[in-house]
Amino acid sequence: MRRIVLVTGGGNGIGKAVAARFRSGGDTVIITGRDADRLTNTATEIGARPVPCDATDPQQVAQLADDLGADLDVLVNMAGGNTDLHQPDGKGTPLEQVLAAWRANLDGNLLSAVLTTTAVLDKLRPGGSIINIGSIGAEYASTSYGAAKAALAAWTAGLSSTVGTKDVTANLIAPGYIAGTGFFHGQLSEQRRTALINATHNKRVGQPSDIAETTYFLASAGARHITGQTMHVNGGAHTTR
Ligand SMILES: NC(=O)c1ccc[n+]([C@@H]2O[C@H](COP(=O)([O-])OP(=O)(O)OC[C@H]3O[C@@H](n4cnc5c(N)ncnc54)[C@H](OP(=O)(O)O)[C@@H]3O)[C@@H](O)[C@H]2O)c1
């Protein structure tokens, strides 16, 4: 069966690799993002359907759900990133700035996935999969970004218990450092990059394809008994037992 796959944040970076992986498997793929031009270019390149949508905006997410049609098989909540890496506007008192910075990361990384999932949940057919994208940063959550991704992982485990009886799985992939994306906005120093590579067991950067292959597997027939889990993809930079 040709599956219908929605990848939020599919216009570039890891999301583009995920979308391309599902396309190469013959699936129908819809990608979203805020930058309509980039989205259209990517969609043309990989043969996906672009739907501009800010995943933090309830009206735009509701419109996306209306545009999708009745059925969906795979939802990948990729949209996100560390909003602390954007320049703060400097407005308000120091505490108001802290509040705005935390809300931005919670909106961008947690509520974006909650809104999209809620809007399309009824469309997911039996055999379907929800895959949320967390971060290794959740393991060291001293930042609003890490805390938002930790909350996303906790919510994913609970979501699994509510969708399981519909034969839908829900998992979270927590990537380590993945190179070649827009995540760091040019702010990753050579020293920090070297430290991130040295923290892995295999002494290499992660590639978008590492996450694309894991996502594709979690949505496959062979992964139907894997649900409610956080899957770490980080070259050993964070280990679990
Ligand atoms: N790269 C890493 O080392 C790394 C590590 C751990 C986790 N991650 C996570 O992996 C995911 C993808 O990141 P990336 O590395 O591929 O960075 P990226 O190249 O900056 O991609 C982020 C994508 O998310 C989209 N996006 C962001 N906010 C959005 C919103 N409100 N609504 C809709 N789309 C939105 C962006 O498109 P628009 O700007 O057009 O909206 C873009 O397509 C993120 O959730 C990130 O937190 C990345």
PDBQT file of the ligand as one rigid body, heavy atoms in Angstrom, charges set to zero:
ROOT
HETATM    1  N1  LIG A 301      20.936  19.075  13.991  1.00  0.00    +0.000 N 
HETATM    2  C1  LIG A 301      21.088  18.565  15.197  1.00  0.00    +0.000 C 
HETATM    3  O1  LIG A 301      22.232  18.403  15.696  1.00  0.00    +0.000 OA
HETATM    4  C2  LIG A 301      19.888  18.143  16.007  1.00  0.00    +0.000 A 
HETATM    5  C3  LIG A 301      20.114  17.400  17.182  1.00  0.00    +0.000 A 
HETATM    6  C4  LIG A 301      19.026  17.000  17.952  1.00  0.00    +0.000 A 
HETATM    7  C5  LIG A 301      17.743  17.302  17.554  1.00  0.00    +0.000 A 
HETATM    8  N2  LIG A 301      17.538  18.029  16.413  1.00  0.00    +0.000 N 
HETATM    9  C6  LIG A 301      16.135  18.316  16.046  1.00  0.00    +0.000 C 
HETATM   10  O2  LIG A 301      15.907  17.884  14.728  1.00  0.00    +0.000 OA
HETATM   11  C7  LIG A 301      14.842  18.650  14.145  1.00  0.00    +0.000 C 
HETATM   12  C8  LIG A 301      15.292  19.169  12.779  1.00  0.00    +0.000 C 
HETATM   13  O3  LIG A 301      16.384  20.049  12.960  1.00  0.00    +0.000 OA
HETATM   14  P1  LIG A 301      17.535  20.259  11.871  1.00  0.00    +0.000 P 
HETATM   15  O4  LIG A 301      18.812  19.949  12.502  1.00  0.00    +0.000 OA
HETATM   16  O5  LIG A 301      17.170  19.580  10.591  1.00  0.00    +0.000 OA
HETATM   17  O6  LIG A 301      17.495  21.842  11.709  1.00  0.00    +0.000 OA
HETATM   18  P2  LIG A 301      16.959  22.762  10.507  1.00  0.00    +0.000 P 
HETATM   19  O7  LIG A 301      17.756  22.473   9.268  1.00  0.00    +0.000 OA
HETATM   20  O8  LIG A 301      16.974  24.149  11.050  1.00  0.00    +0.000 OA
HETATM   21  O9  LIG A 301      15.478  22.274  10.265  1.00  0.00    +0.000 OA
HETATM   22  C9  LIG A 301      14.411  22.659  11.104  1.00  0.00    +0.000 C 
HETATM   23  C10 LIG A 301      13.145  22.549  10.295  1.00  0.00    +0.000 C 
HETATM   24  O10 LIG A 301      12.025  22.820  11.140  1.00  0.00    +0.000 OA
HETATM   25  C11 LIG A 301      11.194  23.780  10.486  1.00  0.00    +0.000 C 
HETATM   26  N3  LIG A 301      10.504  24.528  11.519  1.00  0.00    +0.000 N 
HETATM   27  C12 LIG A 301      11.034  25.130  12.611  1.00  0.00    +0.000 A 
HETATM   28  N4  LIG A 301      10.069  25.728  13.317  1.00  0.00    +0.000 NA
HETATM   29  C13 LIG A 301       8.903  25.484  12.656  1.00  0.00    +0.000 A 
HETATM   30  C14 LIG A 301       7.551  25.844  12.884  1.00  0.00    +0.000 A 
HETATM   31  N5  LIG A 301       7.180  26.591  13.942  1.00  0.00    +0.000 N 
HETATM   32  N6  LIG A 301       6.610  25.413  12.011  1.00  0.00    +0.000 NA
HETATM   33  C15 LIG A 301       6.960  24.666  10.942  1.00  0.00    +0.000 A 
HETATM   34  N7  LIG A 301       8.219  24.309  10.668  1.00  0.00    +0.000 NA
HETATM   35  C16 LIG A 301       9.179  24.717  11.514  1.00  0.00    +0.000 A 
HETATM   36  C17 LIG A 301      12.136  24.610   9.633  1.00  0.00    +0.000 C 
HETATM   37  O11 LIG A 301      11.486  25.209   8.521  1.00  0.00    +0.000 OA
HETATM   38  P3  LIG A 301      11.042  26.764   8.502  1.00  0.00    +0.000 P 
HETATM   39  O12 LIG A 301      12.164  27.561   9.104  1.00  0.00    +0.000 OA
HETATM   40  O13 LIG A 301      10.788  27.027   7.049  1.00  0.00    +0.000 OA
HETATM   41  O14 LIG A 301       9.795  26.830   9.296  1.00  0.00    +0.000 OA
HETATM   42  C18 LIG A 301      13.092  23.525   9.144  1.00  0.00    +0.000 C 
HETATM   43  O15 LIG A 301      12.554  22.869   8.022  1.00  0.00    +0.000 OA
HETATM   44  C19 LIG A 301      14.507  19.744  15.158  1.00  0.00    +0.000 C 
HETATM   45  O16 LIG A 301      13.365  19.370  15.895  1.00  0.00    +0.000 OA
HETATM   46  C20 LIG A 301      15.747  19.779  16.060  1.00  0.00    +0.000 C 
HETATM   47  O17 LIG A 301      15.453  20.254  17.348  1.00  0.00    +0.000 OA
HETATM   48  C21 LIG A 301      18.579  18.446  15.637  1.00  0.00    +0.000 A 
ENDROOT
TORSDOF 0
